[in-house]
Amino acid sequence: MERVYIEWEDAYEGTPGWQSLESAINDTKKPMICKTVGYVVSENEDSIVITSTQNEECVMSPLHIPLGMIRKIKRYK
């Protein structure tokens, strides 16, 4: 499997509980930038799926990242 380094913007949840629409609009923060290293399980025009652990038949906790959230990807051979 191909190894990759990906920098991507994660979604975040605002303040929990009921709040006014104005408060929700103003509850903006800078995106959380995540840095992940893993092995490509699959890839298509919408997303990439990577894992950090695998064996011959299984992968552990596959991470699905929409391509629109990716800021940078570096591929290793």
C-alpha positions as CSV (number, residue, x, y, z in Angstrom):
1,M,0.0,0.0,0.0
2,E,1.1,3.5,-0.7
3,R,2.1,5.6,2.3
4,V,0.9,9.3,2.5
5,Y,1.2,12.4,4.6
6,I,-2.0,14.5,4.6
7,E,-2.8,17.9,6.0
8,W,-6.5,18.4,6.2
9,E,-9.2,20.7,7.7
10,D,-11.4,19.0,10.2
11,A,-15.0,20.0,10.8
12,Y,-15.9,21.1,14.3
13,E,-19.0,21.4,16.4
14,G,-19.9,24.8,17.8
15,T,-21.1,25.5,21.3
16,P,-23.4,22.7,22.5
17,G,-27.1,23.3,23.3
18,W,-29.6,25.8,22.2
19,Q,-28.4,29.2,21.1
20,S,-29.6,32.0,18.9
21,L,-29.0,32.0,15.2
22,E,-26.9,35.1,15.6
23,S,-24.7,33.4,18.2
24,A,-24.3,30.4,15.9
25,I,-23.3,32.6,13.0
26,N,-20.7,34.4,15.1
27,D,-19.3,31.2,16.7
28,T,-16.7,30.9,14.0
29,K,-13.2,29.6,14.6
30,K,-10.2,28.9,12.4
31,P,-10.4,25.4,11.0
32,M,-8.5,22.7,12.9
33,I,-5.6,21.6,10.7
34,C,-4.9,17.9,11.2
35,K,-1.7,16.1,10.1
36,T,-2.1,12.3,9.4
37,V,0.3,9.7,8.1
38,G,-1.1,6.4,6.8
39,Y,-1.5,3.9,4.1
40,V,-4.0,4.4,1.2
41,V,-6.8,1.9,1.3
42,S,-8.8,3.4,-1.5
43,E,-9.2,6.7,-3.4
44,N,-11.8,8.1,-5.7
45,E,-12.9,11.5,-7.1
46,D,-14.6,12.4,-3.7
47,S,-12.4,11.0,-0.9
48,I,-9.3,9.1,0.2
49,V,-9.4,6.3,2.8
50,I,-6.3,5.7,4.8
51,T,-5.3,3.4,7.7
52,S,-2.4,3.3,10.1
53,T,-2.5,-0.5,10.8
54,Q,-3.2,-3.4,8.5
55,N,-2.6,-7.1,8.1
56,E,-3.1,-9.4,5.1
57,E,-6.9,-9.3,5.3
58,C,-8.0,-6.4,7.5
59,V,-7.3,-2.7,8.2
60,M,-7.8,-0.9,11.5
61,S,-10.0,2.2,11.9
62,P,-10.1,3.4,8.3
63,L,-10.2,7.2,8.1
64,H,-12.3,8.7,5.3
65,I,-11.2,12.2,4.3
66,P,-13.2,14.2,1.7
67,L,-10.8,15.6,-0.9
68,G,-12.3,19.1,-0.4
69,M,-10.9,19.1,3.2
70,I,-7.3,18.2,2.1
71,R,-4.8,21.1,2.0
72,K,-1.7,19.1,1.2
73,I,-0.8,15.5,0.4
74,K,2.6,14.0,0.0
75,R,3.0,10.5,-1.4
76,Y,5.8,8.1,-0.6
77,K,6.7,5.1,-2.7
